[in-house]
Every structure is written in structure tokens, then in C-alpha cells.
Amino acid sequence: MKFRPVLERYAGNPILEPRLGLGWESKAAFNPAAIYEGGKVHIVYRAIGDSDQSVLGYACSTDGFHVDERLTYPIYRTEGAYDGSSLLSLSADDHHVTYLVAGNGEAEEEKVREVAYLSGGGGAGGCEDPRLTRIGDRIYMTYVAYDGYSPPRVALTSILAGDFLARRWRWERPVLISRPGVVNKNACILPEKIGSKYVIFHRVYPDILIDFVDDLNFDGKTRWLRGDFRIKPRADYWDSRKVGAGAPPIKTKAGWLLIYQGIGERDPGRYKIGAMLLDLKNPAKVIYCADEPLLEPVEKYENEGWKAGVVYPCGAAVIGGRLFVYYGGADKVTCVAFTDLNDFIKKLTGGRTFAAGARTPRPVPGVTTLPFPVPGPEFDKVMNKFIQAYCVKCRKMRVMKNPKAVTMKNGRPAVQGTCPKCGGKMFRIGKVE
């Protein structure tokens, strides 16, 4: 324990619990996003109440532990999220619903009456498991959109940072960014561009998927996340069954720190928290990964709730050199764990020190990453799609380097490229969309 990275639970956990007097969060207040802005940690958490519908609530903390303020109304909720037709967000002043719509090229604010919640018990859909990332003057929020019966999908909205900090909940109309018919969750956005690309993490069982995209202007109809990069579960490790991104990655001198959740084949009913470092220039590449979980569900509040054996991270912040990880316990409450960030990174990297911009990567046992090109100026010149084909020389399926669409003599479409390992020619028959 002394020489491996761990998180220490806050003695006052849980920091948020359901409030029986409020119908919208009477059953659960969990899976919190977190972002540090204006000297405070802002926590946006998933709440379930009498309606059984997931909405999002808000709380904040100055020291990272004690909640200074917690609103009595939800700050975000969705109706008809699958077509993006209506984003509803309760206003503090009149308890009407405020949402933004596009009109004549400008955002127009409209108000409608609050829609009565449906009754149920946890599966009525709504917005689940948010993550927050600030880029420029906007705070982007990804979450899981669920209608109660279709496969859950990734949704994206944003808000001006000034509006967020002033509690003006003027969220942009949400858009679905993952394909229909596919369960896709655990989405978050890197807080910086890599080269000219935004980086989005998401999960299709059992892998963490990563996409580099030119912009965040998804239309919800023709353009979806593809999962061009992937980080697979590690065989024979605690996270051998499935992995998913937790909090948006945090930039350190050693690399992008990704707090993630995982489940192992030997302990399939229990979610645990892990950590990995991603390359600063190519966050699709894992350079370090903790061999053991940082936190396991052993406390009462992590086992007595709607789902026993769950510690589920969705947010993290750095305050005064400390790393704070916010997580849901047993699908019911919000908790926090912490550690000294520098000490944590040293243990994660085996005691190495890092000068600004310097990296000393080493192999990470059991972590599978694909040999993609480093994003940056050259990345834009490469087709932003990665295609697997069989290399005759290596006798293995590999991701094709520099794929090009070609037409065979018989008129059939194909893709031609080279093997990233041996440099040999690779060929795949068929059109790749």
C-alpha cells in the first residue's frame, strides 16, 4: 500500500444524500461530475426522485469536502432527448422551465410551464452520469440520454462559463453524438485540443473508445462517434471484464491522468476505481497504469443502496496540490476521496520525476493500445478512420496505416495501406464508410 497509488476516503462521506422532502431527488443523489472554477468545486450530480426519472442537481464546495451550497431544484433535465426536441432546465426565480432554441441564427430564450414528472422507480429515463469540461469560454457537459427502453446513448450540451458560475442555467439544446441502437456511456471530453482536434472518450462494452474530431458541432442525424481508438480491459487484472472513463483527464507533467472505473471477471458484481496516464501528445496511448484499484467498494455507503458494490467516478478536481475524486456510492449517494497529487503521480510512474514536457514511458503490463499515429499537424493529413486488415507478413490483424480508398479492376471498392509494424502492404476488399 505504501508504494502504490491509492485514494483516501473523506471521513465525512457521503457528502450528498437523497433529500426526502424534495420529490425530484428523494431516492438518489449520485454519480457526480465536478469542475473547479472560481475558487470552488462545482458538483453536478444525477438525482432520482419520486418520478423515477433522472435529472441533474447542483452543489458546490470551497474546500472540496464540505458542501457550501446545494440548490433545491434541478438545473438540467431532458424530455424527448432522443430527438433533441426539448431541453428543459428549471429556473431558480419562477420555477418555470428555461431552454434555448435556434432562431434566425441567434439563440432565443423561451419559457414553458414545468412538466409534471412521471411516476416510477429508477428506470423512467432522463439524463444520467454527467461529465463537465471547460474549453475556452464554454463548459461542455456529456451525459447518458436514456428514454427508458432504447439503448442508452451519449448526449452533449454546453453552457457559457459565465452563465454557469452565475447560476443562469442556459444550456444549449442537447444533441445525441453516439450511434442509435448501440449502448454507449462514460463519455467525457479532454480539456485541451490535441493539434487541431477535440478528444472525446466514451465506452462501448467492454472498451474505452477515443475519437479525435474536428469540432463539437454534431447534428444528431448523420455524424456519430466512431471509436477509432480503444483501450481494452487487461486480462488477469482487476479490470479484466470492462473499463470506462470516469472524470475528464487531468493534465500533469507526466501525462494526462485518467481516473476510470472497471470490473474484473473474478469479481464481476463490483465496480472499482483505477488510474492510468495517457501520453500528453497522443492521449490514445497509455504510458502508465496502476496494477491495483485505487478504491474498492468496502464501506457501508458503497454497498447499501440501489446497487451494492459500486464506487463510480464521474468527476475530479485539483485543489491546492490535492487530487479530489468524486464518485457515486451504491447508486445512491455522492462521496469524495483524495490524495496528494504529486505523490500519487510518483507512485503511479514508479517514482520517476518529470521535467516540463519530458516523458519517460515504460511498457504497461496488460494494457492494450493500438499503434496509431501521434495526433498533431501530421494527424490531419491522415484519413481520420482506422481500418483493421490482415498482414500476411506478420500473420496478424492490425490497424492499417495510411489507408486509401481504391477501386479494383473489377470495379469493386477496396482499401489499401501499409502495416504499422513491418511496413508491408495491406489490402482490404469492400467499402468502408
For each residue, the residues with C-beta under 8 A, 3 or more apart:
1: 4 6
2:
3: 347
4: 1 290 291 292 347
5: 275 290 294 339 344 347 348
6: 1 294 295 339
7: 273 294 295 323 325 337 338 339
8: 337 338 339
9: 13 295 299 335 336 337
10: 13 15 65 335 336 337 338
11:
12: 15 65 66
13: 9 10 299 301 329 333 335 336
14: 17 301 329 333 334 335
15: 10 12 61 65 66 67 334 335 336
16: 29 30 32 43 45 59 67 70 333 334
17: 14 29 332 333 334
18: 25 26 27 28 29 47 48 49 332 333
19: 22 25 26 29
20: 26
21: 26
22: 19 25 26 49 72
23: 26 49 50 51 117
24: 47 49 50 51 55 57 73 74 117
25: 18 19 22 28 29 47 48 49 55 57 74
26: 18 19 20 21 22 23 49 50
27: 18 48 49 50 52 121 122 306 332
28: 18 25 46 47 48 122 305 306 331 332 333
29: 16 17 18 19 25 45 46 47 57 332 333 334
30: 16 45 46 305 312 328 329 330 331 332 333 334
31: 45 46 128 129 130 312 314 327 328 331 334
32: 16 43 44 45 46 130 314 315 326 327 328 334
33: 43 44 45 130 131 132 141 247 314 315 326
34: 41 42 43 44 132 247 314 315 316 317 324 326
35: 41 42 132 133 134 139 315 317
36: 40 41 42 317 318 319
37: 40 42 134 139 161 164 165
38: 165
39: 62
40: 36 37 60 61 62 68
41: 34 35 36 60 61 62 64 317 319 324 326
42: 34 35 36 37 58 60 132 164 165
43: 16 32 33 34 58 59 60 61 67 315 326 334
44: 32 33 34 56 57 58 75 76 130 132 141 315
45: 16 29 30 31 32 33 56 57 58 59 130 334
46: 28 29 30 31 32 54 55 56 57 127 128 129 130 328
47: 18 24 25 28 29 54 55 56 57 74
48: 18 25 27 28 52 53 54 55 122
49: 18 22 23 24 25 26 27 52 53 55 117
50: 23 24 26 27 117 119
51: 23 24 117 118 119 120 124
52: 27 48 49 118 119 120 121 122 123 124
53: 48 49 77 117 118 120 124 125 126
54: 46 47 48 124 125 126 127 128 146
55: 24 25 46 47 48 49 74 76 77 126 127
56: 44 45 46 47 74 75 76 77 127 130 143
57: 24 25 29 44 45 46 47 70 71 74 75
58: 42 43 44 45 70 71 75 167
59: 16 43 45 67 69 70 71
60: 40 41 42 43 67 68 69 70
61: 15 40 41 43 64 65 66 67 68
62: 39 40 41 66 68
63: 66 319
64: 41 61 317 319 322 324 336 338
65: 10 12 15 61 336 338
66: 12 15 61 62 63
67: 15 16 43 59 60 61 70
68: 40 60 61 62
69: 59 60
70: 16 57 58 59 60 67
71: 57 58 59 74 75 92 167
72: 22
73: 24 90 92 95
74: 24 25 47 55 56 57 71 77 89 90
75: 44 56 57 58 71 89 90 167 169
76: 44 55 56 89 127 130 141 157 169 171
77: 53 55 56 74 88 89 90 126 127
78: 81 86 87 88 126 127 145 155 174
79: 86 88 115
80: 83 84 85 86
81: 78 84 125 126 127 145 146 147 155 174 176
82: 145 147 150 153 176
83: 80 220
84: 80 81 87 173 174 175 176 220
85: 80
86: 78 79 80 99
87: 78 84 99 100 157 171 172 173 174
88: 77 78 79 97 99 112 115
89: 74 75 76 77 97 98 99 169 170 171
90: 73 74 75 77 95 96 97 98 114 169
91: 94 95 96 97 98 111 169
92: 71 73 95 167 169
93:
94: 91 111
95: 73 90 91 92 114
96: 90 91 111 112 113 114
97: 88 89 90 91 111 112 113 114 115
98: 89 90 91 109 110 111 169 170
99: 86 87 88 89 109 110 112 171 173
100: 87 107 108 109 110 170 171 172 173
101: 107 108 110 173
102: 105 106 107 108 173
103: 106 107 108
104: 108
105: 102
106: 102 103
107: 100 101 102 103 170 172
108: 100 101 102 103 104
109: 98 99 100 170
110: 98 99 100 101
111: 91 94 96 97 98
112: 88 96 97 99 115
113: 96 97
114: 90 95 96 97
115: 79 88 97 112
116:
117: 23 24 49 50 51 53
118: 51 52 53 124
119: 50 51 52
120: 51 52 53 123 124
121: 27 52 124
122: 27 28 48 52 306
123: 52 120 148
124: 51 52 53 54 118 120 121 148
125: 53 54 81 146 147 148 149
126: 53 54 55 77 78 81 146
127: 46 54 55 56 76 77 78 81 130 143 144 145 146 155
128: 31 46 54 143 144 145 146 152
129: 31 46 143 144 185 186 312 314
130: 31 32 33 44 45 46 56 76 127 141 142 143 314
131: 33 141 142 143 187 188 189 247 248 314 315
132: 33 34 35 42 44 139 140 141 248 315
133: 35 139 140 142 188 189 190 191 248
134: 35 37 138 139 140 161 191
135: 138 140 189 191 192 193 198
136:
137: 160 161 162
138: 134 135 158 159 160 161
139: 35 37 132 133 134 158 159 160 161 164
140: 132 133 134 135 156 157 158 189 216
141: 33 44 76 130 131 132 156 157 158 159 171
142: 130 131 133 154 155 156 177 187 188 189 200
143: 56 127 128 129 130 131 154 155 157 187
144: 127 128 129 152 153 154 155 185 187
145: 78 81 82 127 128 152 153 154 155 174 176
146: 54 81 125 126 127 128 150 152 153
147: 81 82 125 150
148: 123 124 125
149: 125
150: 82 146 147 153 180 181
151: 180 181 182 183 184
152: 128 144 145 146 183 184 185
153: 82 144 145 146 150 176 177 178 179 180 182 184
154: 142 143 144 145 176 177 178 184 185 187 202 225
155: 78 81 127 142 143 144 145 174 175 176 177
156: 140 141 142 174 175 176 177 187 216 218
157: 76 87 140 141 143 171 172 173 174 175
158: 138 139 140 141 171 172 216
159: 138 139 141 163 164 169 170 171 172
160: 137 138 139 163 164 170
161: 37 134 137 138 139 164 165
162: 137 165 166
163: 159 160 166 168 169 170
164: 37 42 139 159 160 161 167 168 169
165: 37 38 42 161 162
166: 162 163
167: 58 71 75 92 164
168: 163 164
169: 75 76 89 90 91 92 98 159 163 164
170: 89 98 100 107 109 159 160 163
171: 76 87 89 99 100 141 157 158 159 174
172: 87 100 107 157 158 159
173: 84 87 99 100 101 102 157
174: 78 81 84 87 145 155 156 157 171
175: 84 155 156 157 218 219 220
176: 81 82 84 145 153 154 155 156 180 218 220
177: 142 153 154 155 156 187 200 218 220 223 224 225
178: 153 154 182 184 187 202 224 225
179: 153 182 184 224 225
180: 150 151 153 176
181: 150 151
182: 151 153 178 179 204
183: 151 152 204 205
184: 151 152 153 154 178 179 187 202 203 204 225
185: 129 144 152 154 202 203 244
186: 129 201 202 203 208 244 245 246 261
187: 131 142 143 144 154 156 177 178 184 200 201 202 203 225 245
188: 131 133 142 200 201 202 245 246 247 248 249
189: 131 133 135 140 142 198 199 200 201 216 248
190: 133 193 194 198 199 200 201 248 249 256 283
191: 133 134 135 248 249 251
192: 135 251
193: 135 190 196 197 198 199
194: 190 197 199 212 281 282 283 375 376 379
195: 375 376 377 379 380
196: 193 214 380
197: 193 194 212 213 214 375 379
198: 135 189 190 193 212 213 214 215 216
199: 189 190 193 194 210 211 212 213 283 375
200: 142 177 187 188 189 190 210 211 213 225
201: 186 187 188 189 190 208 209 210 245 248 249 258
202: 154 178 184 185 186 187 188 208 209 210 211 225 227 245
203: 184 185 186 187 207 208 209 242 243 244 245
204: 182 183 184 207 209 227
205: 183 242
206: 232 233 241 242 243
207: 203 204 227 230 231 232 233 242 243
208: 186 201 202 203 230 231 243 244 245 260
209: 201 202 203 204 225 227 228 229 230
210: 199 200 201 202 227 228 229 230 231 283 284
211: 199 200 202 225 226 227 228 229
212: 194 197 198 199 228 229 284 375 379 384
213: 197 198 199 200 216
214: 196 197 198
215: 198
216: 140 156 158 189 198 213
217:
218: 156 175 176 177 223 224
219: 175 222 223
220: 83 84 175 176 177
221:
222: 219
223: 177 218 219
224: 177 178 179 218
225: 154 177 178 179 184 187 200 202 209 211
226: 211 385
227: 202 204 207 209 210 211 230
228: 209 210 211 212 372 384 385 386
229: 209 210 211 212 284 369 370 372 386
230: 207 208 209 210 227 368 369 370
231: 207 208 210 243 276 284 286 367 368 369
232: 206 207 243 367 368
233: 206 207 237 239 240 241 242 243 262
234: 237 239 240 289 365 366 367 368
235: 240 366
236: 240 366
237: 233 234 240 264 291 366
238: 262 264 266 267 272 274 292 293
239: 233 234 242 243 260 262 263 264 272 274 293
240: 233 234 235 236 237 264 265 266
241: 206 233 262 263 264 265 268
242: 203 205 206 207 233 239 262 263
243: 203 206 207 208 231 232 233 239 260 261 262 274
244: 185 186 203 208 260 261 262
245: 186 187 188 201 202 203 208 248 258 260
246: 186 188 258 259 260 261 273 312 313 314 315 316 325 327
247: 33 34 131 188 250 258 259 313 314 315 316 325 326
248: 131 132 133 188 189 190 191 201 245 316
249: 188 190 191 201 256 257 258 278 283
250: 247 256 257 316 318 323
251: 191 192 256 257 280
252: 255 256 257 277 341 345 354
253: 345 354 355 356 357 358
254: 257 277 288 345 348 349 352 354 359
255: 252 277 278 279 280 287 288 359
256: 190 249 250 251 252 277 278 279 280 283
257: 249 250 251 252 254 275 276 277 323 345 348
258: 201 245 246 247 249 275 276 277 278
259: 246 247 273 274 275 294 313 316 325
260: 208 239 243 244 245 246 273 274 275 276 313
261: 186 243 244 246 271 272 273 274 311 312 313
262: 233 238 239 241 242 243 244 271 272 273 274 293
263: 239 241 242 267 268 269 270 271 272
264: 237 238 239 240 241 267 268 272
265: 240 241 268
266: 238 240
267: 238 263 264 270 272
268: 241 263 264 265
269: 263 308 309
270: 263 267 296 297 309 310
271: 261 262 263 297 309 310 311 312
272: 238 239 261 262 263 264 267 293 294 295 296 297 311
273: 7 246 259 260 261 262 293 294 295 296 311 313 325 327 337
274: 238 239 243 259 260 261 262 289 290 293 294
275: 5 257 258 259 260 289 290 294 344 348
276: 231 257 258 260 286 288 289 290 364 367
277: 252 254 255 256 257 258 286 287 288 289 345 348 349
278: 249 255 256 258 282 283 284 285 286 287
279: 255 256 282 283 284 285 286 287 359 361 374
280: 251 255 256 283 357 359
281: 194 374 375 376
282: 194 278 279 285 372 374 375
283: 190 194 199 210 249 256 278 279 280
284: 210 212 229 231 278 279 369 370 372 375
285: 278 279 282 369 372
286: 231 276 277 278 279 289 364 367 369
287: 255 277 278 279 359 361 362 364
288: 254 255 276 277 348 349 350 361 362 364
289: 234 274 275 276 277 286 364 366 367
290: 4 5 274 275 276 293 294 348
291: 4 237 365
292: 4 238
293: 238 239 262 272 273 274 290 296
294: 5 6 7 259 272 273 274 275 290 325 337
295: 6 7 9 272 273 311 325 327 337
296: 270 272 273 293 311
297: 270 271 272 302 303 308 309 310 311 329 330
298: 302 303
299: 9 13 302 303 329
300: 303 304
301: 13 14 304 305 329 330 332 333 335
302: 297 298 299 305 309 310 311 329 330 335
303: 297 298 299 300 308 309 330
304: 300 301 308 330 332
305: 28 30 301 302 308 310 329 330 331 332 333
306: 27 28 122 330 331 332
307: 310 330 331
308: 269 297 303 304 305 330
309: 269 270 271 297 302 303 330
310: 270 271 297 302 305 307 328 329 330 331
311: 261 271 272 273 295 296 297 302 327 328 329 335
312: 30 31 129 246 261 271 327 328 329 331
313: 246 247 259 260 261 273 316 325 326 327
314: 31 32 33 34 129 130 131 246 247 326 327 328
315: 32 33 34 35 43 44 131 132 246 247 325 326
316: 34 246 247 248 250 259 313 323 324 325 326
317: 34 35 36 41 64 323 324 326
318: 36 250 321 322 323 324 341
319: 36 41 63 64 322 324
320:
321: 318 340 341 342
322: 64 318 319 338 339 340 341
323: 7 250 257 316 317 318 338 339 340 341 344
324: 34 41 64 316 317 318 319 336 337 338
325: 7 246 247 259 273 294 295 313 315 316 336 337 338
326: 32 33 34 41 43 247 313 314 315 316 317 334 335 336
327: 31 32 246 273 295 311 312 313 314 334 335 336 337
328: 30 31 32 46 310 311 312 314 331 332 333 334 335
329: 13 14 30 297 299 301 302 305 310 311 312 332 333 334 335
330: 30 297 301 302 303 304 305 306 307 308 309 310 333
331: 28 30 31 305 306 307 310 312 328
332: 17 18 27 28 29 30 301 304 305 306 328 329
333: 13 14 16 17 18 28 29 30 301 305 328 329 330
334: 14 15 16 17 29 30 31 32 43 45 326 327 328 329
335: 9 10 13 14 15 301 302 311 326 327 328 329
336: 9 10 13 15 64 65 324 325 326 327
337: 7 8 9 10 273 294 295 324 325 327
338: 7 8 10 64 65 322 323 324 325
339: 5 6 7 8 322 323 343 344
340: 321 322 323 343 344
341: 252 318 321 322 323 344 345
342: 321 345 346
343: 339 340 346 347
344: 5 275 323 339 340 341 347 348
345: 252 253 254 257 277 341 342 348 349 354
346: 342 343 349 351 352 353
347: 3 4 5 343 344 350 351
348: 5 254 257 275 277 288 290 344 345
349: 254 277 288 345 346 352 354 360
350: 288 347 362
351: 346 347
352: 254 346 349 360
353: 346
354: 252 253 254 345 349 358 359 360
355: 253 358
356: 253
357: 253 280
358: 253 354 355
359: 254 255 279 280 287 354
360: 349 352 354
361: 279 287 288
362: 287 288 350
363:
364: 276 286 287 288 289 367
365: 234 291
366: 234 235 236 237 289
367: 231 232 234 276 286 289 364
368: 230 231 232 234
369: 229 230 231 284 285 286
370: 229 230 284 386 399
371: 398 399 420 421
372: 228 229 282 284 285 386 399
373: 378 379 382 401
374: 279 281 282 378 379
375: 194 195 197 199 212 281 282 284 379
376: 194 195 281 379
377: 195 380 381
378: 373 374 381 382
379: 194 195 197 212 373 374 375 376 382 384
380: 195 196 377
381: 377 378
382: 373 378 379 402
383: 402 403 404
384: 212 228 379
385: 226 228 403 432
386: 228 229 370 372 399 400 403
387: 399 400 403 415 417 428 432
388: 397 398 399 400 428
389: 397 398 400 415 417 426 427 428
390: 396 397 398 426
391: 394 395 396 397 398 419 421 422 424 426
392: 395 424
393: 419 422 424
394: 391 398 419 421 422 424
395: 391 392
396: 390 391 421
397: 388 389 390 391
398: 371 388 389 390 391 394 419 420 421 426
399: 370 371 372 386 387 388 420
400: 386 387 388 389 403 415 417 418 419 420 426 428
401: 373 417 418 419 420 426
402: 382 383 417 418
403: 383 385 386 387 400 415 416 417 432
404: 383 415 416 417
405: 413 414 415 431 432
406: 413 414 415 416
407: 411 412 413 414
408: 411 412 413 414 429
409:
410:
411: 407 408
412: 407 408 429 430
413: 405 406 407 408 430 431
414: 405 406 407 408 427 428 429 430
415: 387 389 400 403 404 405 406 427 428 430 432
416: 403 404 406 425 426 427 428
417: 387 389 400 401 402 403 404 425 426
418: 400 401 402 423 424 425 426
419: 391 393 394 398 400 401 422 423 424 425 426
420: 371 398 399 400 401
421: 371 391 394 396 398
422: 391 393 394 419
423: 418 419
424: 391 392 393 394 418 419
425: 416 417 418 419
426: 389 390 391 398 400 401 416 417 418 419
427: 389 414 415 416
428: 387 388 389 400 414 415 416 432
429: 408 412 414
430: 412 413 414 415
431: 405 413
432: 385 387 403 405 415 428
433:
